[in-house]
Amino acid sequence: GIRGIRLKKPTVHTQGDEVIGMEVIDEKSMQNQLLVVSELGFGKKTDLKEYRLQGRGGSGIKTAKVNSKTGNLVGSQILTGQEEDLIVISQKGQVIRIKVSSISKLSRATQGVRIMRLDSGDRVASTACV
């Protein structure tokens, strides 16, 4: 096969990179938005126009500010405009359903806004748009 993306290896100070999702887009889907959700309940929508094209084996483009307040990203999805609600499920079984339209549209390298309040030690396990 071919290399799609070049991932950074873990070091003493960093965890390294991992792929959490993948979507195929074409010229006409550039009007759409990317929704990302972090493990500590933060999320945001970003216009796909903010992302430049990458060739094979590139190192990627930063899509969110990841820190101890937000946690790592756990979900991503291209929004076509037909999705109405986002369902978020935590590891401890907490489930919320919120309107996709209520999630803020922010620029690429921001942390997002809190979309789910979690109990201590809990993390987002899964997301789905319906």
Residue frames as qw, qx, qy, qz and C-alpha x, y, z in Angstrom:
[[0.000, 0.885, 0.466, 0.000, 0.00, 0.00, 0.00],
 [0.323, 0.563, -0.061, 0.759, 0.90, 3.65, 0.24],
 [0.298, -0.300, -0.531, 0.734, 1.41, 5.89, 3.25],
 [0.031, -0.808, -0.505, -0.303, -1.56, 8.19, 3.83],
 [0.212, -0.922, 0.101, -0.307, -0.10, 10.26, 6.70],
 [0.567, 0.287, -0.575, 0.516, 3.20, 10.37, 8.57],
 [0.618, -0.729, -0.236, -0.175, 2.54, 10.01, 12.33],
 [0.032, 0.715, -0.540, 0.443, 4.83, 11.33, 15.07],
 [0.692, -0.087, -0.693, 0.183, 6.21, 8.66, 17.38],
 [0.578, -0.793, -0.182, -0.066, 5.76, 8.88, 21.16],
 [0.405, 0.508, -0.463, 0.603, 8.55, 10.58, 23.12],
 [0.342, -0.180, -0.688, 0.615, 9.20, 11.09, 26.82],
 [0.083, 0.242, 0.283, -0.924, 7.08, 14.27, 26.74],
 [0.545, 0.212, -0.187, -0.789, 4.39, 13.41, 24.15],
 [0.749, 0.070, 0.601, -0.269, 2.03, 10.52, 23.44],
 [0.218, -0.075, 0.786, 0.574, 2.58, 10.54, 19.70],
 [0.468, 0.204, -0.179, -0.841, -0.08, 10.71, 16.99],
 [0.306, 0.177, 0.935, 0.011, -2.90, 8.37, 16.04],
 [0.233, -0.147, -0.530, -0.802, -5.66, 8.41, 13.43],
 [0.274, 0.210, 0.712, -0.611, -9.17, 8.81, 14.92],
 [0.562, 0.600, 0.485, -0.298, -11.17, 9.16, 11.72],
 [0.230, -0.191, 0.594, 0.747, -11.02, 9.52, 7.99],
 [0.508, 0.662, 0.433, -0.341, -13.35, 10.95, 5.35],
 [0.448, 0.159, 0.534, 0.699, -13.03, 11.30, 1.59],
 [0.176, 0.771, 0.273, -0.548, -13.92, 14.77, 0.34],
 [0.518, 0.388, 0.470, 0.600, -14.16, 16.27, -3.11],
 [0.159, 0.178, 0.092, 0.967, -14.38, 19.81, -4.45],
 [0.378, -0.519, -0.397, -0.656, -18.13, 20.09, -3.88],
 [0.677, -0.554, -0.472, 0.110, -17.89, 18.99, -0.22],
 [0.440, 0.130, -0.261, 0.850, -15.56, 21.92, 0.59],
 [0.302, -0.526, -0.096, -0.789, -18.68, 23.89, 1.67],
 [0.775, -0.439, -0.445, -0.089, -19.19, 21.39, 4.51],
 [0.265, -0.772, 0.419, -0.398, -17.86, 21.48, 8.05],
 [0.599, 0.119, -0.752, 0.248, -15.73, 19.18, 10.19],
 [0.638, -0.653, 0.043, -0.406, -17.07, 18.33, 13.66],
 [0.541, 0.246, -0.711, 0.376, -14.53, 17.18, 16.27],
 [0.683, -0.652, -0.054, -0.323, -15.14, 16.08, 19.88],
 [0.235, 0.533, -0.712, 0.393, -12.50, 15.65, 22.59],
 [0.551, -0.168, -0.806, 0.135, -12.43, 13.09, 25.39],
 [0.173, -0.261, -0.585, 0.749, -13.22, 15.69, 28.08],
 [0.167, 0.689, 0.675, -0.206, -16.40, 16.91, 26.38],
 [0.042, 0.647, -0.129, -0.751, -15.23, 19.78, 24.18],
 [0.569, 0.389, 0.657, 0.305, -16.31, 20.11, 20.57],
 [0.104, 0.641, -0.101, -0.754, -16.42, 22.47, 17.61],
 [0.704, 0.568, 0.409, 0.120, -17.31, 22.80, 13.95],
 [0.226, -0.598, 0.357, 0.681, -14.78, 24.15, 11.44],
 [0.660, 0.667, -0.033, -0.345, -15.26, 25.00, 7.76],
 [0.892, 0.049, 0.321, 0.316, -13.36, 22.59, 5.49],
 [0.456, 0.838, 0.006, 0.299, -12.15, 25.64, 3.52],
 [0.318, -0.882, 0.337, -0.090, -9.73, 26.31, 6.42],
 [0.779, -0.291, 0.519, 0.199, -7.76, 23.15, 5.58],
 [0.295, 0.671, -0.521, -0.437, -5.21, 23.10, 2.76],
 [0.947, 0.222, -0.184, -0.141, -4.75, 20.06, 0.54],
 [0.466, -0.617, 0.633, 0.050, -2.08, 17.58, 1.63],
 [0.603, 0.430, -0.628, -0.238, -0.13, 15.14, -0.46],
 [0.930, -0.162, -0.330, -0.012, 0.55, 11.50, 0.42],
 [0.767, -0.085, -0.355, 0.528, 2.72, 10.97, 3.46],
 [0.005, 0.673, -0.117, 0.731, 2.27, 14.51, 4.82],
 [0.256, -0.015, -0.751, 0.609, 2.36, 15.14, 8.54],
 [0.158, -0.668, -0.727, 0.031, -1.19, 16.49, 8.68],
 [0.007, -0.525, -0.050, -0.850, -2.76, 19.82, 9.63],
 [0.068, -0.112, -0.711, 0.691, -3.55, 20.86, 13.21],
 [0.273, -0.486, -0.623, -0.549, -7.29, 20.77, 13.75],
 [0.548, -0.762, -0.252, -0.237, -7.65, 21.50, 17.47],
 [0.021, 0.641, -0.568, 0.516, -5.73, 22.79, 20.45],
 [0.844, -0.259, -0.469, -0.033, -5.26, 19.64, 22.53],
 [0.067, 0.528, -0.565, 0.630, -4.31, 20.15, 26.18],
 [0.144, -0.076, -0.900, 0.404, -5.07, 18.81, 29.67],
 [0.366, 0.224, 0.341, -0.836, -8.33, 20.81, 29.78],
 [0.673, 0.316, -0.234, -0.627, -9.75, 19.27, 26.57],
 [0.743, -0.119, 0.659, 0.008, -8.08, 15.86, 26.41],
 [0.201, -0.170, 0.762, 0.591, -7.31, 14.10, 23.13],
 [0.564, 0.208, -0.238, -0.763, -9.71, 14.08, 20.19],
 [0.424, -0.011, 0.893, -0.148, -11.95, 11.00, 20.09],
 [0.491, 0.541, 0.683, 0.003, -14.39, 11.69, 17.27],
 [0.031, 0.414, -0.295, -0.861, -14.55, 13.48, 13.93],
 [0.444, 0.486, 0.748, 0.083, -17.16, 13.69, 11.21],
 [0.051, 0.054, 0.374, 0.925, -17.84, 15.72, 8.07],
 [0.278, 0.518, 0.596, -0.548, -21.19, 17.52, 8.41],
 [0.222, 0.272, 0.673, 0.651, -23.20, 17.72, 5.21],
 [0.250, -0.085, 0.017, -0.964, -25.95, 19.90, 6.68],
 [0.645, -0.235, -0.551, -0.475, -28.49, 17.06, 6.94],
 [0.487, -0.162, -0.747, 0.423, -27.47, 16.08, 10.49],
 [0.352, -0.748, -0.220, -0.518, -29.75, 17.44, 13.20],
 [0.665, -0.703, 0.162, -0.195, -28.45, 16.01, 16.48],
 [0.402, 0.499, -0.720, 0.264, -25.19, 14.82, 17.99],
 [0.871, -0.453, -0.099, -0.163, -25.29, 11.92, 20.46],
 [0.239, 0.618, -0.651, 0.372, -22.31, 11.67, 22.83],
 [0.900, -0.355, -0.228, -0.106, -21.73, 8.66, 25.10],
 [0.132, -0.769, 0.571, -0.254, -19.24, 8.52, 27.98],
 [0.402, 0.257, -0.871, 0.119, -17.26, 5.54, 29.25],
 [0.089, 0.046, 0.802, -0.589, -19.41, 5.47, 32.41],
 [0.085, 0.457, 0.878, 0.117, -22.67, 5.39, 30.43],
 [0.115, 0.637, 0.264, -0.715, -23.72, 9.04, 30.43],
 [0.362, 0.381, 0.654, 0.544, -25.55, 9.93, 27.18],
 [0.129, 0.613, 0.194, -0.755, -26.52, 13.35, 25.83],
 [0.431, 0.509, 0.605, 0.435, -28.25, 14.45, 22.65],
 [0.069, -0.671, -0.090, 0.733, -27.71, 18.03, 21.47],
 [0.570, 0.791, 0.201, -0.092, -28.55, 20.00, 18.34],
 [0.720, 0.118, 0.205, 0.652, -25.63, 20.16, 15.89],
 [0.178, 0.777, 0.206, 0.568, -26.66, 23.75, 15.18],
 [0.476, -0.874, -0.026, -0.094, -25.95, 24.68, 18.84],
 [0.802, -0.278, 0.138, 0.510, -22.25, 23.72, 18.55],
 [0.004, -0.887, 0.132, 0.443, -20.04, 26.74, 17.85],
 [0.785, 0.536, 0.064, 0.304, -18.28, 27.18, 14.53],
 [0.405, -0.835, 0.247, 0.280, -14.66, 28.03, 15.35],
 [0.425, 0.750, -0.490, -0.128, -11.35, 28.25, 13.51],
 [0.830, 0.228, -0.508, 0.038, -8.98, 25.33, 13.06],
 [0.539, 0.179, -0.624, 0.537, -6.47, 25.66, 15.91],
 [0.382, -0.461, 0.261, -0.757, -8.90, 26.35, 18.79],
 [0.066, -0.117, 0.935, -0.327, -9.94, 24.08, 21.65],
 [0.336, -0.386, -0.750, -0.420, -13.69, 24.27, 21.12],
 [0.420, -0.398, 0.213, -0.787, -16.52, 24.74, 23.59],
 [0.207, -0.063, 0.915, -0.340, -17.84, 22.43, 26.28],
 [0.560, -0.061, -0.475, -0.676, -20.64, 20.30, 24.86],
 [0.809, -0.314, -0.479, -0.130, -20.82, 17.71, 27.67],
 [0.290, -0.679, 0.507, -0.446, -20.12, 17.95, 31.40],
 [0.782, 0.069, -0.619, 0.025, -18.49, 14.78, 32.69],
 [0.750, -0.657, 0.034, -0.061, -18.05, 13.34, 36.17],
 [0.186, -0.775, 0.603, 0.043, -14.54, 13.11, 37.56],
 [0.426, -0.285, 0.848, 0.137, -12.59, 10.33, 35.82],
 [0.664, 0.496, 0.551, -0.099, -15.15, 9.93, 33.02],
 [0.130, -0.372, 0.528, 0.752, -14.27, 10.38, 29.32],
 [0.681, 0.445, -0.061, -0.578, -16.18, 10.56, 26.03],
 [0.606, -0.117, 0.774, 0.140, -16.25, 7.09, 24.49],
 [0.337, 0.297, 0.756, 0.476, -18.23, 7.59, 21.29],
 [0.241, 0.466, 0.095, -0.846, -20.09, 10.14, 19.16],
 [0.289, 0.321, 0.814, 0.389, -22.68, 9.86, 16.39],
 [0.235, 0.223, -0.051, -0.945, -24.67, 12.35, 14.31],
 [0.240, 0.397, 0.885, 0.034, -28.30, 11.60, 13.47]]
